[in-house]
Amino acid sequence: MKKVVPALLVGLMMGLSLPADAQAPFDGKVKIGVLTDLSSLYSDATGAGSISAVQLAVEDYKKANPTSKLQIEIISADHQNKPDVGSSIARQWYERDGVDLIIDVPNSALALAVSGVTKQLNKVDIIVSAGSTRLTGDLCNANTVQWTFDNYSLAHGTGSAMVAGGGKSWFFITTDYSFGIDLEKQTSDVVKADGGTVVGSVRAPLNSPDFSSFLLQAQASKAQVIGLANAGGDMQNAIKGASEFGIVKGGQKMAALAVFITDLHSLGLPVAQGLNYTTAFYWDMNDATREWTKRFMQKAGTDKLYPTMDHAGNYSGTIHFLRAIEAAQTHDGAKIVATMKELPTDDVVFGNGQVRADGRKIHPMHLMQVKAPAESRGPWDLSKLIKTIPIDQAFRPLAQSDCPLVKK
């Protein structure tokens, strides 16, 4: 007994560091934390819409599975685009609040930080709204899935189209953190592989209010294409500034590499017309996406917010997670993600797909072009399909992955 009792005490004291499965059997209680941007430059594309999308996914899952025993709770928080704030929230949610899944996580630097916490505490992290390829590359882990897009898919879709259209020389305006730096690299690789050149680049701080100096440098470079390796409010400010300086009228083209429908609506067609961009989802693709969009807006409580690809990704990722945790019957994060990789994905927004060994969820991507004002039938009729990029071409080939989980 003298040996047994101390051993039990040690086990109890170490309980917080044990995998969830070792603490208690699966009880059907599932807690989802939507970690998003509610107050800054990515809030339109993610934010409150991401929360609504997760709520809609839970409702749809319950409706489609009336015998399900899952008891699902959703919480949310604003990460303020600060990696220390986001990782602190993630740790609190996992350790104190019993969260099983953190989803959304716009901002690549923050997503990489949260992914590390998720791995350490053996939970599940679905990165819907961050583009760094390192999430499924050298920093991949068995607890993280990257869902909607990544910088490889954006670069290859838009970059290749621009070079094919005659845009051989490029200058980049790049947001100065992991997302922008990786997006510039991925696009530069595409441009060079397709026979183009990169004549220069400039780094802009995240959430820059004024892009004048950066745009003047790009204009002076005489590059045929000015590549915007940024997103959200930064991309919008750069496009507005380019319009004011008459850059496009002067003969240079703008390549916005990360574009959301909320950006286009904010910019307006007179400013954004003609832009090519790559996306995983557009609301007007078919009857099913149009119907889902109506239900999304009803859930969001507004007819003034059409869903972005990130909103669609939050819906899609939540549906698949719920299928996996119900099938796996465990709170063990690595086991849930392993089940996510075993089950094929299928939903109304992205169609058929799968989660690969490196944690990259794959599906078709779409090259779109922003309509001219005369082509538009309404305030959110903003884009037309140029081509669909098939699933086997949309993302970095698994054979090229440097993810440690991938067997060579």
PABANU-437860 format. One record per residue (C-alpha): residue in one letter; x, y, z. Coordinates in steps of 0.1 Angstrom, whole numbers, plus 5000, padded with zeros to 4 digits. Layout:
# PABANU-437860
AXYZ ...
END
This chain:
# PABANU-437860
M500050005000 K502950245008 K504050204972 V500650214956 V499250524973 P502150754962 A501850624927 L498150714926 L498951064939 V501551114913 G499050994886 L496451244899 M498951524900 M500051454865 G496451424852 L496551764834 S499451644812 L497951304804 P496051264771 A492351334774 D491550964767 A493550864798 Q491551104820 A487950994812 P486050784787 F484350974758 D481151134772 G479751284740 K480351634752 V482151844725 K483352194728 I484452404698 G486352734702 V486152984672 L489353184675 T489053464651 D489553834642 L486554034655 S488054384654 S490754424628 L491754384592 Y490554024587 S487254064606 D485154104574 A486453784558 T486353584591 G485053724624 A481353714632 G480653524599 S483053244610 I481053204642 S477753194623 A479252934599 V480252704628 Q476852744644 L475152654611 A477352354607 V476452224641 E472752264633 D473052094600 Y475051804615 K472351744642 K469651764616 A471451514593 N472251284623 P469151284645 T470450984666 S473751154673 K474751154710 L477051454707 Q476351754730 I478052044713 E478952384727 I480452674708 I482552954723 S484553234706 A487253494712 D489053774694 H492753704691 Q493554064682 N496153944656 K498653884684 P500353544685 D500853574723 V497253654729 G496053374706 S498253114721 S497253224756 I493553184747 A494252844731 R496052714762 Q493252844785 W490552684763 Y492352354762 E493552324798 R490752494818 D487652514796 G487652164780 V487752274744 D488251994719 L488652194687 I489952534679 I488952654644 D489352954620 V492553124633 P493253394607 N496853524607 S499653274599 A502053374627 L499253324652 A498153004635 L501652854638 A501752944675 V498252794682 S499252484663 G502152424686 V499952454717 T497452214701 K500151954695 Q501551994731 L498151944747 N496851674722 K493751864710 V492551944674 D493252264654 I491552334621 I493352624604 V490652764581 S491953124575 A495753124575 G497853064544 S501352964555 T502552644538 R504652564569 L501452454586 T501552144564 G505252164557 D508252154581 L506052254611 C503152014604 N501951794633 A499451514639 N496951754656 T496552024630 V494652034597 Q494852324572 W491452354556 T490452614530 F493452744511 D497252804514 N499753024498 Y500752754473 S497252734460 L496753104458 A500153164441 H499752884415 G496252984406 T496653364403 G500453374396 S500353134367 A497353304351 M499053644353 V502253524337 A500353334310 G498553664303 G501853844296 G502753964331 K506453854330 S508054104354 W506854134390 F507354364420 F505854264453 I504254464481 T504454224510 T502854234545 D505854184569 Y505053864587 S504953494580 F501853494558 G503053764534 I506653644533 D505553294524 L503053414499 E505653624481 K508053324480 Q505453084467 T504353334440 S507953414431 D508653044425 V505753024402 V506653334382 K510253224377 A509252864369 D506853004342 G509653214326 G509053544345 T511353754367 V511053934401 V512554284399 G512054374435 S509854384466 V509054604496 R507754494531 A504854684546 P503854654583 L500654454591 N497554674591 S499154974573 P496855274569 D498855424540 F500455244511 S501655554492 S505455494496 F505155124488 L503055194457 L505455464445 Q508355214448 A506354954428 Q505455214402 A509055324398 S510154964393 K508354954359 A507354594366 Q504454474345 V502754324375 I502554454411 G501854154433 L500054214466 A501253954491 N498754074517 A495054034526 G492054194541 G492254564549 D495854584537 M494954454503 Q492054694501 N494154994510 A496754894484 I494254864457 K492555194465 G495955364466 A496855214432 S493655344418 E494355694431 F497855694416 G496555574383 I498855274383 V496655054362 K495855324338 G499655374334 G499955024321 Q500954814352 K498654534364 M497754454399 A497754094412 A495854064445 L496953724457 A494553674487 V491053804479 F487753764496 I484253864483 T484054114512 D487154284499 L485554324465 H482254454479 S484154704499 L486354824470 G483454834445 L483554714409 P484855044393 V488054994414 A488354614415 Q487154524380 G489354294360 L491254154390 N492053784388 Y492053584420 T491953234433 T489353104458 A487952784472 F484352904473 Y482053154455 W478453184465 D477053184430 M478752864416 N475552654415 D472152604430 A473552424461 T475952714470 R473252974464 E470852784487 W473652744514 T474353114511 K470753204519 R470852984550 F474253134560 M472853484558 Q469753384578 K472053244605 A474253554604 G471153764607 T471953994578 D471454024541 K474554244539 L477253984545 Y477753714518 P479953434528 T483653434520 M485653114514 D486753134550 H483153134562 A482552834540 G485752664553 N484552704589 Y481352534580 S483052254561 G485752194587 T483252174615 I481051924597 H484051694591 F485351724627 L481951624641 R481851324618 A485251224630 I484851274667 E481551074666 A483250794647 A486350794669 Q484550824702 T487450994719 H488751324731 D492251234720 G493151494694 A495651294674 K493151004671 I490451244660 V492651394633 A493751044622 T490050964617 M489551284598 K492251164574 E490550824570 L487050964562 P486551134529 T485251494530 D481951584513 D479851894518 V477752144500 V480352424499 F483552244487 G482251914474 N484351594476 G487851594490 Q490151444516 V492551534544 R496051414534 A498851274556 D500451614559 G497251764573 R496351954541 K492751924532 I492451924494 H489552014470 P489252204437 M490152574436 H488652834413 L490353114393 M487953404392 Q487853744375 V486054054390 K483254174367 A482954514351 P480054724365 A477954664334 E478254284338 S476954284374 R473354194383 G473454314419 P475554434448 W477154094454 D477353964418 L480954044417 S482953774399 K482853524371 L484553184368 I487653164346 K488552804353 T488352544380 I491652404391 P491252024397 I491951874431 D495151704419 Q496652044408 A495252284433 F497652224462 R501352134466 P501951774456 L502451544486 A505651424470 Q507151774475 S506051804511 D508751844538 C506151744565 P507751484589 L504451294589 V504851214552 K506550884544 K509150924516 
END
